């Protein structure tokens, strides 16, 4: 008896550590899947960053190319400006001399003309004074003529009174009267002519005064013209200075062109490095996805082998609930609540104004009515369960849990986290869950909550068949063990 016992005990001693090791495979595989999912997520982030960096570097290279082109155009423009400035300097120098001479001559002539106008005005004033004196003399002559006529009249009267004795005196009186009449007539004509001449002189004098004002202004302007000559000479000097400065700027611009070309060459190298890095990151991403697939297949193999794992409870639960959903769909088709064609509708109609976009199908109203009764109680079965929702073969999730089915608002980040119903999740995890036909599929992924926030999740799904056709699957997301 003791011999038998002694022969059995070593076998048990060997079997016990083996059983312990087998039971530890499940948790270790689960942790491995989480780590691989985390690494895959980081690689995916690095791929995205690498793509952004490559695009940014390409944009910088394009900017550097534009800067180089701009510098070359600037150099060409500066050369043209230099040539134009030199030509302008030569023309201005020659023109300045010509203008100075012309303006000087014009100023002298203008000043001479202005002085002549002023002298003419003074002469007109003297002529006007003389005419006034002549007018006064003419008035005196006219007065003398009237007095002479009066004397002749008196002489005629006296001659008539004396009779024959006064005949000689009468002849003299008549001659004096005739002379006085002629003098009076000439005096009146002279007054009329003088009056007309005075009017003409007044007009000339008025015009002369205006011409004098203009002449004075012209003399002042001639002084300004002389100042303008000096300004032109200063302009010539400024153009000469500008030309010298343009010449001085040419060397820095050429240096800038060479530096820009060097920077662009270095940037091209960086773009090449970023492109190579991007290719390698893509390869790393594909490798990480392959490793993730291997780890998920390993977990599936372990679970199907009957080994207890931390995920066994969730695997059994999702398979049970997927079967309930399948039975529910079968019964609804059988009772005529929904047609089989409507249940498999893939015409996704966008809901206007939603961001992220939501869509509807012919079966959305049906699932909104019947699925909450199956999905909502699952959330209360374990604190680690985050969601439970059916998804069709294309990743369309018609009816989510109520907590994630809020009416959409104006904030797309908030909508991404709280309005997850009626949306298509056609990423690797979503399509994997929707198109899997094996008894279950356990995936580990980072859940996008919007705004650059991710949560590491486990996703267990089981397929849903209706009338022998694969409709999709039931997804259940839960938190990994802390």
C-alpha positions as a printed Julia matrix, in Angstrom:
482×3 Matrix{Float64}:
   0.0     0.0     0.0
   2.76    2.3     0.91
   4.51    1.36   -2.27
   1.5     2.23   -4.34
   1.13    5.5    -2.56
   4.78    6.22   -2.99
   4.47    5.58   -6.7
   1.4     7.85   -7.11
   2.57   10.81   -5.07
   5.36   11.85   -7.43
   2.88   11.94  -10.31
   0.57   14.23   -8.35
   3.52   16.31   -7.34
   4.3    16.76  -11.02
   0.66   17.28  -12.11
  -0.11   19.96   -9.55
   2.44   22.52  -10.84
   1.32   21.75  -14.41
  -2.31   22.47  -13.55
  -1.22   25.67  -11.86
   0.73   26.73  -14.94
  -2.22   25.97  -17.25
  -4.61   28.0   -15.1
  -2.19   30.93  -15.27
  -2.17   30.91  -19.08
  -5.54   32.66  -19.34
  -4.71   35.73  -17.21
  -1.27   36.03  -18.76
  -2.7    35.83  -22.28
  -5.28   38.45  -21.3
  -2.59   40.8   -19.99
  -0.53   40.12  -23.11
  -3.49   41.12  -25.28
  -3.9    44.37  -23.34
  -0.22   45.25  -23.68
  -0.22   44.43  -27.39
  -3.36   46.53  -27.89
  -1.69   49.42  -26.1
   1.41   49.07  -28.25
  -0.72   48.85  -31.4
  -2.51   52.03  -30.35
   0.78   53.83  -29.75
   2.11   52.68  -33.12
  -1.1    53.94  -34.73
  -0.61   57.3   -33.0
   3.0    57.41  -34.17
   1.89   56.63  -37.72
  -0.56   59.52  -37.54
   2.08   61.84  -36.09
   4.59   60.7   -38.71
   2.08   61.47  -41.45
   1.43   64.92  -39.97
   5.17   65.57  -39.62
   5.81   64.51  -43.2
   3.02   66.78  -44.44
   4.35   69.63  -42.3
   7.87   69.12  -43.62
   6.56   69.06  -47.18
   4.75   72.32  -46.46
   7.96   73.79  -45.02
   9.91   72.65  -48.1
   7.28   74.27  -50.31
   7.55   77.46  -48.23
  11.34   77.34  -48.5
  11.02   76.91  -52.26
   8.69   79.88  -52.41
  11.1    81.86  -50.23
  13.97   81.0   -52.58
  11.91   81.99  -55.6
  10.94   85.21  -53.84
  14.57   85.96  -53.01
  15.58   85.37  -56.61
  12.81   87.64  -57.82
  13.92   90.16  -55.22
  17.49   89.99  -56.51
  16.26   90.44  -60.07
  14.06   93.34  -58.98
  16.98   94.9   -57.12
  19.17   94.62  -60.21
  16.43   96.21  -62.26
  15.96   98.86  -59.58
  19.69   99.48  -59.57
  19.75   99.92  -63.35
  16.66  102.11  -63.24
  18.1   104.19  -60.41
  21.37  104.69  -62.26
  19.5   105.68  -65.43
  17.24  107.95  -63.4
  20.23  109.5   -61.69
  21.84  110.28  -65.05
  18.61  111.67  -66.5
  17.87  113.69  -63.38
  21.37  115.1   -63.26
  21.13  116.23  -66.88
  17.54  117.37  -66.49
  18.33  119.23  -63.28
  20.91  121.37  -65.08
  18.55  122.03  -67.97
  15.65  122.78  -65.64
  17.83  125.03  -63.51
  18.92  127.04  -66.55
  15.41  127.18  -67.97
  13.89  128.17  -64.66
  16.62  130.75  -64.1
  16.0   132.32  -67.5
  12.24  132.15  -67.01
  12.56  133.72  -63.58
  14.6   136.61  -64.97
  12.12  137.18  -67.81
   9.19  136.86  -65.44
  10.71  139.31  -63.0
  11.43  141.76  -65.87
   7.86  141.39  -67.13
   6.51  141.85  -63.62
   8.55  145.01  -63.14
   7.3   146.29  -66.52
   3.7   145.67  -65.44
   4.28  147.55  -62.2
   5.95  150.45  -64.12
   3.04  150.52  -66.58
   0.64  150.75  -63.65
   2.56  153.71  -62.26
   2.55  155.38  -65.73
  -1.2   154.89  -66.0
  -1.59  156.6   -62.66
   0.41  159.6   -63.9
  -1.6   159.72  -67.16
  -4.79  159.64  -65.13
  -3.56  162.61  -63.08
  -2.72  164.53  -66.29
  -6.16  163.84  -67.75
  -7.77  165.09  -64.57
  -5.7   168.29  -64.89
  -6.74  168.66  -68.58
 -10.36  168.1   -67.59
 -10.05  170.87  -65.01
  -8.49  173.2   -67.63
 -11.24  172.33  -70.11
 -13.84  173.21  -67.51
 -12.12  176.58  -67.0
 -12.11  177.21  -70.76
 -15.78  176.37  -70.93
 -16.47  178.84  -68.11
 -14.48  181.55  -69.92
 -16.45  180.77  -73.1
 -19.74  181.33  -71.27
 -18.49  184.6   -69.81
 -17.28  185.7   -73.29
 -20.68  184.9   -74.77
 -22.26  186.98  -72.04
 -19.91  189.91  -72.84
 -20.7   189.57  -76.57
 -24.41  189.6   -75.77
 -24.01  192.79  -73.73
 -21.96  194.37  -76.55
 -24.68  193.59  -79.08
 -27.28  195.17  -76.82
 -25.19  198.34  -76.38
 -24.46  198.53  -80.13
 -28.16  198.33  -80.93
 -28.92  201.09  -78.44
 -26.26  203.41  -79.95
 -27.56  202.88  -83.48
 -25.2   203.82  -86.3
 -22.54  204.85  -83.84
 -22.44  201.36  -82.43
 -22.32  199.38  -85.7
 -18.58  198.76  -85.49
 -18.93  197.69  -81.95
 -21.76  195.35  -83.0
 -19.52  193.68  -85.59
 -16.85  193.08  -82.97
 -19.46  191.72  -80.54
 -20.78  189.32  -83.2
 -17.26  188.07  -83.95
 -16.53  187.61  -80.26
 -19.8   185.72  -79.82
 -19.02  183.42  -82.77
 -15.55  182.76  -81.32
 -17.03  182.07  -77.88
 -19.56  179.66  -79.41
 -16.8   177.76  -81.19
 -14.69  177.66  -78.04
 -17.7   176.39  -76.03
 -18.46  173.75  -78.64
 -14.83  172.56  -78.68
 -14.72  172.64  -74.88
 -17.84  170.43  -74.65
 -16.42  168.01  -77.21
 -13.18  167.98  -75.25
 -15.1   167.21  -72.03
 -16.9   164.29  -73.71
 -13.6   162.93  -75.09
 -11.89  163.38  -71.75
 -14.76  161.62  -69.96
 -14.5   158.67  -72.39
 -10.73  158.65  -72.01
 -11.06  158.69  -68.22
 -13.42  155.66  -68.4
 -10.96  153.81  -70.61
  -8.11  154.73  -68.31
 -10.11  153.52  -65.3
 -10.58  150.13  -67.0
  -6.9   150.01  -67.91
  -5.98  151.01  -64.4
  -8.19  148.28  -62.9
  -6.65  145.71  -65.25
  -3.24  147.08  -64.44
  -3.86  146.7   -60.7
  -4.9   143.06  -61.24
  -1.85  142.52  -63.43
   0.27  144.06  -60.71
  -1.12  141.57  -58.16
  -0.44  138.74  -60.6
   3.03  140.11  -61.26
   3.8   140.23  -57.53
   2.55  136.62  -57.19
   4.64  135.65  -60.21
   7.7   137.22  -58.63
   7.02  135.26  -55.43
   6.52  132.07  -57.49
   9.76  132.73  -59.29
  11.46  132.6   -55.91
   9.74  129.27  -55.22
  10.84  128.04  -58.64
  14.38  128.79  -57.65
  13.81  126.75  -54.48
  12.41  123.94  -56.68
  15.67  123.89  -58.57
  17.45  123.22  -55.3
  14.89  120.5   -54.5
  15.6   118.78  -57.82
  19.29  118.87  -57.05
  18.56  117.34  -53.63
  16.46  114.66  -55.37
  19.4   113.8   -57.59
  21.55  113.41  -54.5
  18.87  111.19  -52.87
  18.71  108.96  -55.96
  22.48  108.61  -55.85
  22.28  107.57  -52.18
  19.45  105.12  -52.97
  21.48  103.57  -55.76
  24.42  103.08  -53.43
  22.17  101.41  -50.84
  20.63   99.09  -53.44
  24.11   98.03  -54.44
  24.9    97.44  -50.76
  21.8    95.24  -50.34
  22.68   92.94  -53.24
  25.28   90.94  -51.3
  22.98   90.1   -48.31
  20.21   89.08  -50.71
  22.55   86.75  -52.6
  23.71   85.3   -49.27
  20.07   84.81  -48.28
  19.41   82.97  -51.56
  22.3    80.59  -50.93
  21.19   80.04  -47.32
  17.62   79.34  -48.45
  18.87   76.76  -50.93
  20.92   75.07  -48.19
  17.92   75.05  -45.86
  15.74   73.59  -48.6
  18.29   70.83  -49.27
  18.37   69.94  -45.57
  14.57   70.0   -45.43
  14.43   67.64  -48.41
  16.64   65.25  -46.47
  14.3    65.54  -43.48
  11.31   64.82  -45.72
  13.08   61.73  -47.02
  13.82   60.62  -43.47
  10.22   61.28  -42.43
   8.98   59.31  -45.45
  11.24   56.37  -44.58
  10.13   56.6   -40.96
   6.51   56.67  -42.09
   7.03   53.53  -44.18
   8.66   51.77  -41.25
   5.89   52.91  -38.92
   3.33   51.55  -41.38
   5.2    48.26  -41.35
   5.31   48.37  -37.56
   1.58   49.09  -37.51
   0.85   46.11  -39.73
   3.11   43.95  -37.57
   1.41   45.14  -34.38
  -1.99   44.36  -35.9
  -0.74   40.91  -36.87
   0.56   40.34  -33.34
  -2.76   41.6   -31.98
  -4.59   39.11  -34.23
  -2.31   36.33  -32.96
  -2.96   37.28  -29.33
  -6.73   37.38  -29.95
  -6.59   33.98  -31.65
  -4.54   32.7   -28.71
  -7.18   33.91  -26.26
  -9.88   32.31  -28.44
  -7.95   29.04  -28.49
  -7.46   29.12  -24.73
 -11.15   29.85  -24.1
 -12.29   27.09  -26.48
  -9.89   24.7   -24.74
 -11.96   25.02  -21.58
  -9.31   26.86  -19.6
 -10.83   29.4   -17.23
  -9.73   32.96  -17.99
 -10.67   36.4   -16.63
 -12.82   36.82  -19.77
 -14.82   33.57  -19.48
 -17.76   35.24  -17.71
 -18.08   37.9   -20.41
 -17.67   35.36  -23.23
 -20.51   33.23  -21.92
 -22.67   36.3   -21.29
 -22.3    37.8   -24.78
 -22.97   34.46  -26.46
 -26.13   34.06  -24.41
 -27.37   37.59  -25.21
 -26.5    37.25  -28.91
 -28.65   34.13  -29.0
 -31.5    36.08  -27.39
 -31.23   38.83  -30.02
 -31.2    36.25  -32.81
 -34.33   34.61  -31.36
 -35.97   38.04  -31.05
 -35.23   38.87  -34.7
 -36.42   35.43  -35.85
 -39.71   35.86  -33.97
 -40.23   39.39  -35.35
 -39.71   38.22  -38.93
 -41.98   35.25  -38.33
 -44.77   37.4   -36.86
 -44.49   40.0   -39.6
 -43.28   42.82  -37.33
 -40.49   43.41  -39.85
 -39.65   41.95  -43.23
 -36.46   39.99  -43.74
 -35.39   42.42  -46.48
 -35.97   45.39  -44.18
 -33.97   43.74  -41.4
 -31.0    43.33  -43.77
 -31.35   46.83  -45.28
 -27.96   48.44  -46.05
 -29.26   51.74  -47.48
 -27.84   54.07  -44.82
 -29.6    57.45  -45.01
 -27.69   60.33  -43.35
 -29.47   62.41  -40.72
 -29.01   66.07  -41.75
 -27.09   68.33  -39.38
 -25.48   65.57  -37.3
 -21.77   65.69  -36.43
 -20.46   62.99  -36.16
 -22.85   61.78  -38.84
 -25.77   59.56  -37.86
 -27.68   57.39  -40.35
 -30.99   55.53  -40.49
 -32.15   52.3   -42.16
 -35.49   50.58  -42.55
 -34.8    48.49  -39.43
 -33.59   51.33  -37.13
 -37.03   52.08  -35.68
 -37.58   48.35  -35.06
 -34.28   47.86  -33.18
 -34.85   51.08  -31.2
 -38.09   49.5   -30.03
 -36.98   45.94  -29.18
 -33.23   45.91  -28.39
 -33.15   48.03  -25.18
 -34.99   45.23  -23.33
 -32.05   42.9   -24.04
 -29.13   45.36  -23.93
 -29.91   47.6   -20.94
 -30.02   44.86  -18.21
 -26.54   43.68  -19.25
 -24.98   46.92  -17.95
 -26.1    46.04  -14.41
 -24.59   42.54  -14.36
 -20.99   43.67  -13.8
 -19.4    47.01  -12.92
 -16.76   46.53  -15.6
 -19.32   46.38  -18.44
 -19.39   49.73  -20.28
 -21.78   49.02  -23.16
 -23.73   46.29  -24.91
 -25.09   46.87  -28.42
 -25.91   44.98  -31.61
 -24.05   45.89  -34.81
 -24.67   44.83  -38.4
 -22.11   43.42  -40.85
 -20.96   46.89  -41.97
 -20.33   48.25  -38.48
 -23.68   50.08  -38.27
 -24.84   50.38  -34.66
 -28.56   51.23  -34.84
 -29.52   51.1   -31.16
 -27.04   51.89  -28.42
 -27.48   51.92  -24.66
 -29.64   54.79  -23.48
 -26.74   56.56  -21.77
 -24.97   56.84  -25.14
 -28.11   57.78  -27.1
 -28.48   61.46  -26.18
 -29.95   63.96  -28.67
 -27.05   65.49  -30.65
 -26.02   69.1   -29.99
 -23.69   71.63  -31.57
 -20.47   70.3   -30.0
 -19.05   67.44  -32.12
 -16.69   66.36  -29.32
 -19.59   65.98  -26.88
 -21.65   64.26  -29.58
 -18.86   61.75  -30.24
 -18.99   60.59  -26.61
 -22.72   60.85  -25.9
 -24.53   60.35  -29.24
 -23.15   56.99  -30.37
 -26.41   55.47  -31.62
 -27.37   55.41  -35.32
 -23.69   55.57  -36.25
 -21.34   53.45  -38.35
 -18.19   52.18  -36.6
 -16.28   50.63  -39.49
 -12.88   50.56  -37.8
 -10.96   47.32  -37.26
 -12.83   46.46  -34.06
 -16.28   47.39  -35.36
 -15.97   45.5   -38.63
 -14.34   42.58  -36.84
 -17.3    42.29  -34.46
 -19.86   42.72  -37.23
 -18.35   40.22  -39.65
 -17.1    37.53  -37.26
 -18.84   34.16  -37.69
 -16.88   32.2   -35.07
 -18.55   31.43  -31.73
 -17.09   34.63  -30.3
 -14.38   37.21  -30.93
 -12.4    38.89  -28.17
 -10.65   42.1   -29.22
  -8.66   44.65  -27.28
  -8.7    48.21  -28.56
  -8.62   51.88  -27.65
 -12.1    53.38  -27.63
 -12.24   56.86  -29.18
 -14.26   59.11  -26.85
 -13.68   62.26  -28.94
 -11.37   65.22  -28.38
  -8.26   63.03  -28.58
  -9.34   60.97  -25.56
  -9.03   57.17  -25.7
  -9.97   54.45  -23.23
  -8.39   50.97  -23.36
 -11.25   48.5   -23.71
 -11.93   44.82  -24.25
 -14.57   44.03  -26.84
 -16.26   40.65  -26.81
 -18.75   39.84  -29.57
 -20.81   36.9   -30.77
 -22.47   36.53  -34.2
 -26.2    36.95  -34.85
 -27.84   34.75  -37.5
 -31.41   35.2   -38.78
 -32.96   32.56  -41.03
 -29.49   31.19  -41.68
 -28.13   34.59  -42.79
 -25.4    36.42  -40.92
 -26.94   39.73  -39.77
 -24.04   40.97  -37.63
 -23.04   40.55  -34.01
 -23.67   41.62  -30.43
 -20.82   43.68  -28.99
 -20.06   44.06  -25.33
 -17.32   46.39  -24.16
 -15.82   46.1   -20.71
 -12.91   47.51  -18.77
  -9.78   45.4   -18.27
  -8.96   44.24  -14.78
  -7.17   46.97  -12.88
